[in-house]
Amino acid sequence: MHEQITQGSMVFITDGADGIGAVREIRRGLPELLVYIENAGDFVIPISAVKDVHSGKVVLDFDRLDLRVRNAIRHARDAEDSHYVAPASGEEEE
């Protein structure tokens, strides 16, 4: 399965949900990934915590992640402005 993982692949906890980060490095010899988690930085993720890989996406098994990674994922969206509304297609931002 890890042969399908590429640097830059988006990382998810649930297929169909918003991404929480991206693969920065694949460490095949160990085997593990270096994953950037939004709002938290880089974390080492063992390949054994990868649930699925498809369509350029890496889906992690939340239950197989250590506590530091779980906490980082829980706060991945904290820096986002919850009141921001993207302009409709064709409109310009002010």
N, CA, C and O atoms as a GROMACS GRO file, in nm:
protein
  376
    1MET      N    1   0.082  -0.120   0.000
    1MET     CA    2   0.000   0.000   0.000
    1MET      C    3   0.086   0.126   0.000
    1MET      O    4   0.053   0.222  -0.069
    2HIS      N    5   0.197   0.128   0.076
    2HIS     CA    6   0.275   0.251   0.084
    2HIS      C    7   0.346   0.287  -0.045
    2HIS      O    8   0.399   0.397  -0.057
    3GLU      N    9   0.348   0.195  -0.142
    3GLU     CA   10   0.407   0.228  -0.271
    3GLU      C   11   0.323   0.333  -0.343
    3GLU      O   12   0.375   0.406  -0.428
    4GLN      N   13   0.194   0.343  -0.311
    4GLN     CA   14   0.104   0.439  -0.374
    4GLN      C   15   0.115   0.578  -0.311
    4GLN      O   16   0.068   0.675  -0.370
    5ILE      N   17   0.174   0.589  -0.193
    5ILE     CA   18   0.186   0.717  -0.124
    5ILE      C   19   0.296   0.798  -0.190
    5ILE      O   20   0.406   0.747  -0.215
    6THR      N   21   0.268   0.923  -0.218
    6THR     CA   22   0.368   1.010  -0.277
    6THR      C   23   0.383   1.136  -0.193
    6THR      O   24   0.293   1.176  -0.120
    7GLN      N   25   0.499   1.197  -0.205
    7GLN     CA   26   0.522   1.324  -0.137
    7GLN      C   27   0.419   1.424  -0.188
    7GLN      O   28   0.398   1.437  -0.309
    8GLY      N   29   0.355   1.494  -0.096
    8GLY     CA   30   0.252   1.590  -0.133
    8GLY      C   31   0.111   1.535  -0.127
    8GLY      O   32   0.014   1.610  -0.139
    9SER      N   33   0.097   1.403  -0.108
    9SER     CA   34  -0.038   1.345  -0.096
    9SER      C   35  -0.111   1.411   0.020
    9SER      O   36  -0.052   1.434   0.126
   10MET      N   37  -0.238   1.441   0.000
   10MET     CA   38  -0.320   1.498   0.106
   10MET      C   39  -0.350   1.389   0.209
   10MET      O   40  -0.364   1.272   0.175
   11VAL      N   41  -0.360   1.431   0.336
   11VAL     CA   42  -0.384   1.337   0.445
   11VAL      C   43  -0.521   1.366   0.507
   11VAL      O   44  -0.557   1.482   0.529
   12PHE      N   45  -0.595   1.260   0.534
   12PHE     CA   46  -0.731   1.269   0.586
   12PHE      C   47  -0.748   1.174   0.703
   12PHE      O   48  -0.671   1.079   0.718
   13ILE      N   49  -0.848   1.200   0.786
   13ILE     CA   50  -0.887   1.106   0.890
   13ILE      C   51  -1.006   1.024   0.843
   13ILE      O   52  -1.018   0.906   0.876
   14THR      N   53  -1.094   1.085   0.767
   14THR     CA   54  -1.211   1.017   0.712
   14THR      C   55  -1.220   1.050   0.564
   14THR      O   56  -1.209   1.166   0.525
   15ASP      N   57  -1.240   0.949   0.483
   15ASP     CA   58  -1.255   0.973   0.340
   15ASP      C   59  -1.378   1.060   0.317
   15ASP      O   60  -1.486   1.029   0.368
   16GLY      N   61  -1.362   1.166   0.243
   16GLY     CA   62  -1.472   1.258   0.215
   16GLY      C   63  -1.474   1.380   0.306
   16GLY      O   64  -1.546   1.476   0.278
   17ALA      N   65  -1.395   1.379   0.413
   17ALA     CA   66  -1.387   1.494   0.503
   17ALA      C   67  -1.277   1.589   0.454
   17ALA      O   68  -1.207   1.558   0.357
   18ASP      N   69  -1.262   1.703   0.519
   18ASP     CA   70  -1.156   1.796   0.484
   18ASP      C   71  -1.021   1.735   0.519
   18ASP      O   72  -1.008   1.661   0.616
   19GLY      N   73  -0.920   1.766   0.437
   19GLY     CA   74  -0.786   1.720   0.465
   19GLY      C   75  -0.730   1.788   0.589
   19GLY      O   76  -0.766   1.900   0.621
   20ILE      N   77  -0.639   1.717   0.658
   20ILE     CA   78  -0.579   1.774   0.779
   20ILE      C   79  -0.431   1.804   0.759
   20ILE      O   80  -0.366   1.857   0.848
   21GLY      N   81  -0.378   1.770   0.643
   21GLY     CA   82  -0.237   1.794   0.618
   21GLY      C   83  -0.189   1.730   0.490
   21GLY      O   84  -0.267   1.698   0.400
   22ALA      N   85  -0.056   1.710   0.484
   22ALA     CA   86   0.004   1.653   0.363
   22ALA      C   87   0.130   1.575   0.397
   22ALA      O   88   0.197   1.604   0.497
   23VAL      N   89   0.161   1.477   0.314
   23VAL     CA   90   0.283   1.398   0.330
   23VAL      C   91   0.401   1.483   0.285
   23VAL      O   92   0.403   1.533   0.173
   24ARG      N   93   0.500   1.499   0.374
   24ARG     CA   94   0.620   1.576   0.340
   24ARG      C   95   0.736   1.484   0.301
   24ARG      O   96   0.822   1.522   0.221
   25GLU      N   97   0.737   1.364   0.357
   25GLU     CA   98   0.848   1.273   0.331
   25GLU      C   99   0.801   1.129   0.353
   25GLU      O  100   0.722   1.101   0.443
   26ILE      N  101   0.851   1.039   0.269
   26ILE     CA  102   0.823   0.896   0.284
   26ILE      C  103   0.953   0.830   0.326
   26ILE      O  104   1.053   0.837   0.255
   27ARG      N  105   0.951   0.766   0.440
   27ARG     CA  106   1.069   0.699   0.494
   27ARG      C  107   1.048   0.549   0.481
   27ARG      O  108   1.002   0.483   0.574
   28ARG      N  109   1.082   0.497   0.365
   28ARG     CA  110   1.052   0.358   0.332
   28ARG      C  111   1.127   0.258   0.417
   28ARG      O  112   1.074   0.150   0.447
   29GLY      N  113   1.247   0.289   0.457
   29GLY     CA  114   1.326   0.194   0.534
   29GLY      C  115   1.277   0.171   0.675
   29GLY      O  116   1.312   0.070   0.736
   30LEU      N  117   1.195   0.261   0.729
   30LEU     CA  118   1.160   0.253   0.870
   30LEU      C  119   1.031   0.176   0.901
   30LEU      O  120   1.034   0.120   1.011
   31PRO      N  121   0.928   0.162   0.836
   31PRO     CA  122   0.858   0.247   0.739
   31PRO      C  123   0.766   0.346   0.811
   31PRO      O  124   0.688   0.310   0.900
   32GLU      N  125   0.777   0.470   0.772
   32GLU     CA  126   0.698   0.576   0.833
   32GLU      C  127   0.687   0.694   0.738
   32GLU      O  128   0.757   0.701   0.637
   33LEU      N  129   0.599   0.785   0.771
   33LEU     CA  130   0.578   0.907   0.693
   33LEU      C  131   0.606   1.027   0.782
   33LEU      O  132   0.583   1.023   0.903
   34LEU      N  133   0.656   1.133   0.722
   34LEU     CA  134   0.661   1.262   0.788
   34LEU      C  135   0.544   1.340   0.731
   34LEU      O  136   0.539   1.367   0.611
   35VAL      N  137   0.450   1.376   0.818
   35VAL     CA  138   0.327   1.441   0.776
   35VAL      C  139   0.317   1.578   0.840
   35VAL      O  140   0.334   1.593   0.961
   36TYR      N  141   0.289   1.679   0.758
   36TYR     CA  142   0.260   1.813   0.810
   36TYR      C  143   0.112   1.817   0.843
   36TYR      O  144   0.028   1.791   0.757
   37ILE      N  145   0.080   1.849   0.968
   37ILE     CA  146  -0.059   1.864   1.012
   37ILE      C  147  -0.084   2.013   1.029
   37ILE      O  148  -0.011   2.081   1.100
   38GLU      N  149  -0.188   2.061   0.964
   38GLU     CA  150  -0.219   2.204   0.967
   38GLU      C  151  -0.228   2.255   1.110
   38GLU      O  152  -0.285   2.189   1.198
   39ASN      N  153  -0.172   2.371   1.133
   39ASN     CA  154  -0.177   2.440   1.261
   39ASN      C  155  -0.092   2.372   1.369
   39ASN      O  156  -0.098   2.413   1.485
   40ALA      N  157  -0.012   2.269   1.333
   40ALA     CA  158   0.063   2.197   1.436
   40ALA      C  159   0.207   2.164   1.396
   40ALA      O  160   0.294   2.156   1.483
   41GLY      N  161   0.234   2.145   1.266
   41GLY     CA  162   0.370   2.114   1.224
   41GLY      C  163   0.385   1.970   1.176
   41GLY      O  164   0.288   1.905   1.137
   42ASP      N  165   0.510   1.923   1.179
   42ASP     CA  166   0.545   1.791   1.126
   42ASP      C  167   0.537   1.683   1.234
   42ASP      O  168   0.577   1.705   1.348
   43PHE      N  169   0.485   1.567   1.194
   43PHE     CA  170   0.474   1.453   1.283
   43PHE      C  171   0.515   1.326   1.208
   43PHE      O  172   0.489   1.314   1.088
   44VAL      N  173   0.578   1.234   1.278
   44VAL     CA  174   0.612   1.104   1.221
   44VAL      C  175   0.493   1.011   1.243
   44VAL      O  176   0.446   0.994   1.355
   45ILE      N  177   0.447   0.952   1.134
   45ILE     CA  178   0.331   0.861   1.137
   45ILE      C  179   0.377   0.724   1.088
   45ILE      O  180   0.430   0.715   0.977
   46PRO      N  181   0.359   0.619   1.166
   46PRO     CA  182   0.397   0.486   1.117
   46PRO      C  183   0.304   0.441   1.005
   46PRO      O  184   0.186   0.473   1.006
   47ILE      N  185   0.359   0.368   0.911
   47ILE     CA  186   0.278   0.316   0.800
   47ILE      C  187   0.163   0.230   0.854
   47ILE      O  188   0.058   0.222   0.790
   48SER      N  189   0.182   0.167   0.968
   48SER     CA  190   0.077   0.084   1.026
   48SER      C  191  -0.048   0.164   1.063
   48SER      O  192  -0.154   0.106   1.084
   49ALA      N  193  -0.037   0.298   1.071
   49ALA     CA  194  -0.152   0.384   1.103
   49ALA      C  195  -0.224   0.432   0.977
   49ALA      O  196  -0.321   0.508   0.987
   50VAL      N  197  -0.179   0.389   0.860
   50VAL     CA  198  -0.246   0.425   0.734
   50VAL      C  199  -0.356   0.324   0.707
   50VAL      O  200  -0.330   0.204   0.696
   51LYS      N  201  -0.479   0.372   0.698
   51LYS     CA  202  -0.595   0.285   0.675
   51LYS      C  203  -0.617   0.258   0.527
   51LYS      O  204  -0.651   0.146   0.488
   52ASP      N  205  -0.597   0.362   0.443
   52ASP     CA  206  -0.626   0.348   0.301
   52ASP      C  207  -0.546   0.451   0.222
   52ASP      O  208  -0.510   0.557   0.274
   53VAL      N  209  -0.519   0.418   0.098
   53VAL     CA  210  -0.452   0.509   0.005
   53VAL      C  211  -0.520   0.497  -0.130
   53VAL      O  212  -0.530   0.388  -0.185
   54HIS      N  213  -0.568   0.610  -0.183
   54HIS     CA  214  -0.630   0.610  -0.316
   54HIS      C  215  -0.645   0.753  -0.364
   54HIS      O  216  -0.658   0.846  -0.284
   55SER      N  217  -0.644   0.770  -0.493
   55SER     CA  218  -0.670   0.900  -0.557
   55SER      C  219  -0.584   1.013  -0.502
   55SER      O  220  -0.631   1.126  -0.490
   56GLY      N  221  -0.459   0.984  -0.468
   56GLY     CA  222  -0.370   1.086  -0.413
   56GLY      C  223  -0.400   1.121  -0.269
   56GLY      O  224  -0.350   1.222  -0.218
   57LYS      N  225  -0.481   1.040  -0.202
   57LYS     CA  226  -0.520   1.064  -0.063
   57LYS      C  227  -0.464   0.955   0.027
   57LYS      O  228  -0.459   0.838  -0.010
   58VAL      N  229  -0.422   0.996   0.146
   58VAL     CA  230  -0.380   0.903   0.250
   58VAL      C  231  -0.481   0.917   0.364
   58VAL      O  232  -0.496   1.026   0.420
   59VAL      N  233  -0.549   0.808   0.397
   59VAL     CA  234  -0.648   0.809   0.505
   59VAL      C  235  -0.587   0.738   0.625
   59VAL      O  236  -0.547   0.621   0.616
   60LEU      N  237  -0.580   0.809   0.738
   60LEU     CA  238  -0.520   0.753   0.858
   60LEU      C  239  -0.624   0.685   0.945
   60LEU      O  240  -0.742   0.719   0.941
   61ASP      N  241  -0.579   0.589   1.025
   61ASP     CA  242  -0.663   0.522   1.124
   61ASP      C  243  -0.641   0.596   1.256
   61ASP      O  244  -0.539   0.576   1.322
   62PHE      N  245  -0.734   0.681   1.295
   62PHE     CA  246  -0.721   0.768   1.412
   62PHE      C  247  -0.686   0.688   1.537
   62PHE      O  248  -0.609   0.735   1.620
   63ASP      N  249  -0.742   0.570   1.552
   63ASP     CA  250  -0.720   0.488   1.671
   63ASP      C  251  -0.578   0.434   1.682
   63ASP      O  252  -0.536   0.392   1.789
   64ARG      N  253  -0.503   0.436   1.572
   64ARG     CA  254  -0.366   0.384   1.573
   64ARG      C  255  -0.261   0.495   1.586
   64ARG      O  256  -0.141   0.468   1.581
   65LEU      N  257  -0.306   0.618   1.604
   65LEU     CA  258  -0.215   0.732   1.617
   65LEU      C  259  -0.186   0.760   1.764
   65LEU      O  260  -0.270   0.735   1.850
   66ASP      N  261  -0.066   0.812   1.791
   66ASP     CA  262  -0.035   0.843   1.931
   66ASP      C  263  -0.109   0.970   1.975
   66ASP      O  264  -0.162   1.044   1.892
   67LEU      N  265  -0.112   0.994   2.104
   67LEU     CA  266  -0.190   1.102   2.162
   67LEU      C  267  -0.151   1.240   2.109
   67LEU      O  268  -0.238   1.323   2.086
   68ARG      N  269  -0.020   1.266   2.090
   68ARG     CA  270   0.024   1.395   2.038
   68ARG      C  271  -0.034   1.422   1.900
   68ARG      O  272  -0.078   1.533   1.871
   69VAL      N  273  -0.034   1.321   1.814
   69VAL     CA  274  -0.086   1.335   1.678
   69VAL      C  275  -0.238   1.355   1.683
   69VAL      O  276  -0.291   1.439   1.610
   70ARG      N  277  -0.306   1.279   1.766
   70ARG     CA  278  -0.452   1.295   1.779
   70ARG      C  279  -0.488   1.437   1.822
   70ARG      O  280  -0.581   1.497   1.768
   71ASN      N  281  -0.416   1.490   1.919
   71ASN     CA  282  -0.443   1.626   1.966
   71ASN      C  283  -0.416   1.728   1.856
   71ASN      O  284  -0.492   1.824   1.841
   72ALA      N  285  -0.310   1.709   1.780
   72ALA     CA  286  -0.279   1.800   1.670
   72ALA      C  287  -0.392   1.798   1.566
   72ALA      O  288  -0.431   1.903   1.515
   73ILE      N  289  -0.442   1.681   1.536
   73ILE     CA  290  -0.551   1.667   1.438
   73ILE      C  291  -0.678   1.736   1.489
   73ILE      O  292  -0.749   1.801   1.413
   74ARG      N  293  -0.705   1.721   1.616
   74ARG     CA  294  -0.825   1.784   1.674
   74ARG      C  295  -0.821   1.937   1.661
   74ARG      O  296  -0.925   2.002   1.660
   75HIS      N  297  -0.700   1.992   1.652
   75HIS     CA  298  -0.685   2.138   1.646
   75HIS      C  299  -0.638   2.188   1.509
   75HIS      O  300  -0.596   2.303   1.497
   76ALA      N  301  -0.643   2.103   1.408
   76ALA     CA  302  -0.593   2.139   1.275
   76ALA      C  303  -0.667   2.257   1.214
   76ALA      O  304  -0.609   2.330   1.133
   77ARG      N  305  -0.790   2.278   1.250
   77ARG     CA  306  -0.871   2.386   1.191
   77ARG      C  307  -0.885   2.507   1.283
   77ARG      O  308  -0.958   2.601   1.249
   78ASP      N  309  -0.819   2.509   1.396
   78ASP     CA  310  -0.835   2.618   1.493
   78ASP      C  311  -0.800   2.756   1.437
   78ASP      O  312  -0.859   2.855   1.478
   79ALA      N  313  -0.705   2.764   1.346
   79ALA     CA  314  -0.660   2.893   1.294
   79ALA      C  315  -0.752   2.948   1.185
   79ALA      O  316  -0.735   3.062   1.142
   80GLU      N  317  -0.849   2.869   1.142
   80GLU     CA  318  -0.938   2.915   1.036
   80GLU      C  319  -1.042   3.014   1.091
   80GLU      O  320  -1.085   3.001   1.206
   81ASP      N  321  -1.080   3.109   1.010
   81ASP     CA  322  -1.182   3.207   1.046
   81ASP      C  323  -1.318   3.144   1.018
   81ASP      O  324  -1.356   3.125   0.902
   82SER      N  325  -1.392   3.113   1.123
   82SER     CA  326  -1.521   3.046   1.105
   82SER      C  327  -1.627   3.137   1.042
   82SER      O  328  -1.732   3.090   1.000
   83HIS      N  329  -1.600   3.268   1.036
   83HIS     CA  330  -1.696   3.362   0.978
   83HIS      C  331  -1.667   3.394   0.831
   83HIS      O  332  -1.744   3.465   0.767
   84TYR      N  333  -1.554   3.342   0.778
   84TYR     CA  334  -1.517   3.369   0.640
   84TYR      C  335  -1.612   3.297   0.545
   84TYR      O  336  -1.642   3.179   0.562
   85VAL      N  337  -1.659   3.368   0.446
   85VAL     CA  338  -1.743   3.310   0.341
   85VAL      C  339  -1.672   3.337   0.209
   85VAL      O  340  -1.647   3.453   0.173
   86ALA      N  341  -1.640   3.232   0.137
   86ALA     CA  342  -1.570   3.246   0.009
   86ALA      C  343  -1.662   3.316  -0.090
   86ALA      O  344  -1.783   3.292  -0.091
   87PRO      N  345  -1.606   3.402  -0.176
   87PRO     CA  346  -1.688   3.469  -0.277
   87PRO      C  347  -1.743   3.366  -0.376
   87PRO      O  348  -1.679   3.265  -0.403
   88ALA      N  349  -1.860   3.394  -0.428
   88ALA     CA  350  -1.920   3.308  -0.528
   88ALA      C  351  -1.834   3.307  -0.653
   88ALA      O  352  -1.760   3.402  -0.678
   89SER      N  353  -1.844   3.204  -0.730
   89SER     CA  354  -1.768   3.193  -0.854
   89SER      C  355  -1.792   3.314  -0.944
   89SER      O  356  -1.907   3.349  -0.971
   90GLY      N  357  -1.684   3.375  -0.989
   90GLY     CA  358  -1.696   3.491  -1.079
   90GLY      C  359  -1.695   3.624  -1.006
   90GLY      O  360  -1.681   3.729  -1.069
   91GLU      N  361  -1.711   3.622  -0.874
   91GLU     CA  362  -1.706   3.747  -0.798
   91GLU      C  363  -1.565   3.774  -0.752
   91GLU      O  364  -1.486   3.682  -0.733
   92GLU      N  365  -1.534   3.901  -0.735
   92GLU     CA  366  -1.402   3.940  -0.687
   92GLU      C  367  -1.407   3.964  -0.538
   92GLU      O  368  -1.509   4.007  -0.484
   93GLU      N  369  -1.293   3.934  -0.469
   93GLU     CA  370  -1.284   3.965  -0.327
   93GLU      C  371  -1.252   4.114  -0.311
   93GLU      O  372  -1.184   4.173  -0.394
   94GLU      N  373  -1.303   4.173  -0.204
   94GLU     CA  374  -1.276   4.313  -0.177
   94GLU      C  375  -1.157   4.329  -0.090
   94GLU      O  376  -1.119   4.441  -0.056
   0.00000   0.00000   0.00000
